[in-house]
Amino acid sequence: MEDTSLQTYDKYIKGLMDISRAITSDLYQEDILKLIVMVTARVTGVEICSLWLIDESSDPLKIRLTATQAIDPDYLKDRSLGMDEGIVGFVATHKKSVIIPDVLTEPRFKEKEMARRLGLVSMLSVPLRVKGEKVVGVLNCFTATPYAFSETEVNLIQTVANQAAVAILNTELMVKTRVIQEELETRKLVERAKEILMLRQGKTGEQAYRWIQKRSMTTRKSMRSVAEAILLFEDPD
């Protein structure tokens, strides 16, 4: 980790620009988050940077390791914590950053054996906040030597974390939009296929729908695929 200086500040700004470009690109969320931790580690000089996301599908809620630039297999293994566990859970729940001078002496830090083996000492943990309130995850930075994070560094890394939160929400919105579009297209195709069956086979709308549904189950194909086949057969050209 370097002392904060104009040169270091410039590195942060360039790093934020890299992240901003990634957010507006067509990269998948996994690639964006990987880039964020790699850029953060590069511009800050920290030993390990990791990003944890809240898994809202779990009950009770869990927060899971999602991206890191670390290559150690112990750090890369599938890891999750409860929202009331460890520094990560504390930061996510209380929505505020935490600085730990030495993780080995911090009671709330859960993975002391791994930290000892990897030589991790100081830690900065910041929430991934959206619109100032909602927290979607946590960004961690570990140093290999004792280090006092300055207020400027904390603010800059918090900016990175907030950029990551934007990336996550943007990706989720894109996926939802794509799913909605595909659903609408499927409905249109099924409706057109129903009309053909009603016209050619004298079925009612409900009977036509049930026929497509049953065909989908017996052939183990989607209703969209069945509808497309009906349309193709009706208009092979």
Phi and psi in degrees as a GROMACS rama.xvg file:
@    title "Ramachandran Plot"
@    xaxis  label "Phi"
@    yaxis  label "Psi"
@TYPE xy
-100.915  158.485  GLU-2
-66.2416  147.745  ASP-3
-68.3385  129.848  THR-4
-151.839  173.93  SER-5
-59.2791  -39.0641  LEU-6
-64.2346  -43.7292  GLN-7
-65.1535  -40.4041  THR-8
-60.1872  -42.5681  TYR-9
-60.9759  -37.952  ASP-10
-63.4946  -40.1406  LYS-11
-60.8861  -46.4463  TYR-12
-61.9101  -43.3719  ILE-13
-63.6155  -38.629  LYS-14
-63.67  -41.9223  GLY-15
-63.1722  -35.5065  LEU-16
-65.0206  -40.1977  MET-17
-60.0609  -43.4634  ASP-18
-66.7894  -41.7197  ILE-19
-60.708  -40.9369  SER-20
-64.0433  -38.9432  ARG-21
-64.6118  -39.7026  ALA-22
-63.0337  -35.6289  ILE-23
-91.6409  7.06822  THR-24
-94.2969  -176.482  SER-25
-96.5782  16.8908  ASP-26
-65.4838  149.792  LEU-27
-73.9149  158.931  TYR-28
-54.8724  -42.2439  GLN-29
-58.4367  -42.3286  GLU-30
-67.7698  -40.2139  ASP-31
-63.2208  -45.6661  ILE-32
-66.7295  -38.0227  LEU-33
-62.0929  -42.5346  LYS-34
-63.867  -40.3282  LEU-35
-60.5086  -46.3019  ILE-36
-69.7202  -34.22  VAL-37
-67.3635  -43.7961  MET-38
-65.4553  -42.7569  VAL-39
-61.9257  -44.5241  THR-40
-63.9476  -38.6957  ALA-41
-67.1929  -46.1375  ARG-42
-78.9309  -24.2361  VAL-43
-93.7326  -24.3802  THR-44
78.9336  15.7796  GLY-45
-73.8476  159.076  VAL-46
-71.1343  -48.6284  GLU-47
-136.102  135.411  ILE-48
-122.492  130.953  CYS-49
-137.892  150.214  SER-50
-124.523  125.725  LEU-51
-113.625  138.354  TRP-52
-118.652  142.924  LEU-53
-73.1405  126.837  ILE-54
-92.3959  98.7455  ASP-55
-78.7283  -3.64015  GLU-56
-87.0645  -12.0566  SER-57
-90.6624  150.538  SER-58
-138.266  109.175  ASP-59
-71.8653  167.771  PRO-60
-59.0878  141.678  LEU-61
-123.503  156.956  LYS-62
-119.644  127.532  ILE-63
-118.496  143.702  ARG-64
-65.4778  124.494  LEU-65
-116.293  -35.7827  THR-66
-151.018  142.273  ALA-67
-158.159  154.173  THR-68
-92.954  -1.83585  GLN-69
-66.7478  148.679  ALA-70
-113.366  -5.8262  ILE-71
-66.7258  128.404  ASP-72
-60.0761  -32.2925  PRO-73
-64.9905  -35.2293  ASP-74
-79.8015  -28.2021  TYR-75
-81.762  -13.7936  LEU-76
-62.8259  157.303  LYS-77
-62.1193  118.056  ASP-78
-132.498  141.934  ARG-79
-147.695  154.935  SER-80
-134.203  154.196  LEU-81
-73.554  163.469  GLY-82
-69.0758  -10.3143  MET-83
-111.441  16.5473  ASP-84
-112.933  138.012  GLU-85
64.2416  -178.033  GLY-86
-65.1942  -41.2764  ILE-87
-59.5283  -47.6237  VAL-88
-63.8176  -39.0802  GLY-89
-62.2867  -47.6314  PHE-90
-63.9538  -42.4042  VAL-91
-65.0718  -40.2857  ALA-92
-74.859  -41.8262  THR-93
-91.9105  -6.79221  HIS-94
59.1359  37.1813  LYS-95
-145.082  152.714  LYS-96
-74.8733  155.104  SER-97
-135.059  134.944  VAL-98
-111.139  127.883  ILE-99
-116.077  113.291  ILE-100
-61.6666  -37.677  PRO-101
-147.296  110.914  ASP-102
-65.2826  -24.9604  VAL-103
-71.6873  -18.624  LEU-104
-109.307  5.80287  THR-105
-94.4759  114.86  GLU-106
-57.6725  -32.8692  PRO-107
-78.3156  -15.9225  ARG-108
-79.1384  124.066  PHE-109
-89.1763  -22.0616  LYS-110
-114.436  57.5867  GLU-111
-66.2363  -37.4399  LYS-112
-63.7404  -44.0218  GLU-113
-64.9787  -41.6999  MET-114
-62.2644  -40.0659  ALA-115
-64.7205  -42.6494  ARG-116
-69.4456  -35.3169  ARG-117
-88.1426  -6.53509  LEU-118
73.5714  37.671  GLY-119
-91.8776  138.18  LEU-120
-121.878  -79.6637  VAL-121
-88.8296  155.961  SER-122
-143.665  137.877  MET-123
-121.073  127.354  LEU-124
-126.048  122.453  SER-125
-126.355  146.81  VAL-126
-77.9636  148.702  PRO-127
-90.0217  99.1389  LEU-128
-101.674  142.96  ARG-129
-118.449  125.907  VAL-130
55.2228  30.9781  LYS-131
79.7372  -13.1829  GLY-132
-122.408  -63.7494  GLU-133
-65.3533  131.246  LYS-134
-107.33  126.903  VAL-135
-108.253  -9.54649  VAL-136
178.617  -165.209  GLY-137
-142.704  139.914  VAL-138
-111.884  124.722  LEU-139
-110.622  140.612  ASN-140
-127.564  126.448  CYS-141
-116.075  139.999  PHE-142
-108.401  159.01  THR-143
-92.4871  -5.52178  ALA-144
-135.355  158.742  THR-145
-55.6357  132.541  PRO-146
-147.701  137.972  TYR-147
-102.578  105.828  ALA-148
-68.0339  130.107  PHE-149
-80.8658  164.884  SER-150
-61.7738  -38.403  GLU-151
-62.201  -43.9759  THR-152
-64.1738  -41.6624  GLU-153
-61.4423  -44.2089  VAL-154
-63.7415  -40.5662  ASN-155
-67.8976  -42.6438  LEU-156
-68.3359  -33.5082  ILE-157
-63.0711  -36.6714  GLN-158
-62.7852  -41.8159  THR-159
-59.8484  -45.2836  VAL-160
-61.4178  -40.6646  ALA-161
-67.8479  -34.3387  ASN-162
-62.8773  -40.6644  GLN-163
-62.0967  -40.5125  ALA-164
-61.5785  -40.8487  ALA-165
-62.1872  -43.2468  VAL-166
-59.6286  -42.5406  ALA-167
-64.3527  -47.1775  ILE-168
-66.2927  -39.287  LEU-169
-61.0301  -43.5239  ASN-170
-65.4488  -43.0498  THR-171
-62.7322  -39.0112  GLU-172
-65.9315  -40.4818  LEU-173
-61.5205  -44.5031  MET-174
-63.4834  -45.4884  VAL-175
-61.7465  -42.0947  LYS-176
-62.7651  -42.4885  THR-177
-64.0348  -42.2745  ARG-178
-63.3474  -42.341  VAL-179
-63.0603  -43.3724  ILE-180
-61.5409  -43.7973  GLN-181
-64.6434  -37.9662  GLU-182
-64.564  -43.8047  GLU-183
-63.7886  -42.4068  LEU-184
-63.5066  -40.1737  GLU-185
-62.6368  -43.9383  THR-186
-61.1242  -41.2403  ARG-187
-62.2255  -43.6242  LYS-188
-65.362  -41.9285  LEU-189
-65.1206  -40.0971  VAL-190
-63.2057  -42.0769  GLU-191
-65.6179  -39.7591  ARG-192
-65.9448  -38.0927  ALA-193
-60.4935  -44.0517  LYS-194
-60.6904  -38.7047  GLU-195
-65.3373  -45.3517  ILE-196
-64.9268  -38.1236  LEU-197
-64.6833  -39.3009  MET-198
-75.298  -44.916  LEU-199
-83.6648  -31.7752  ARG-200
-116.368  3.59003  GLN-201
67.6604  25.0863  GLY-202
-83.1587  155.749  LYS-203
-77.7795  169.159  THR-204
-59.3127  -41.3168  GLY-205
-68.1596  -41.5111  GLU-206
-62.9312  -40.9448  GLN-207
-63.525  -42.2737  ALA-208
-64.1626  -45.189  TYR-209
-62.056  -36.9553  ARG-210
-63.322  -46.888  TRP-211
-62.2544  -41.1704  ILE-212
-63.8848  -44.9558  GLN-213
-65.2883  -40.6812  LYS-214
-61.7633  -38.6239  ARG-215
-62.1078  -41.4584  SER-216
-70.918  -43.0037  MET-217
-72.3469  -32.7689  THR-218
-92.246  -7.04511  THR-219
57.7586  37.6087  ARG-220
-118.17  158.185  LYS-221
-68.7515  157.181  SER-222
-61.8476  -31.3556  MET-223
-62.9996  -43.4395  ARG-224
-63.4067  -40.7616  SER-225
-64.6219  -43.9129  VAL-226
-62.9436  -42.1812  ALA-227
-63.1596  -38.0779  GLU-228
-64.6639  -40.1902  ALA-229
-63.5401  -43.3216  ILE-230
-66.629  -38.4733  LEU-231
-65.4635  -40.6673  LEU-232
-66.7747  -35.1385  PHE-233
-72.3094  -36.9102  GLU-234
-134.87  74.7452  ASP-235
-61.9901  -19.3898  PRO-236
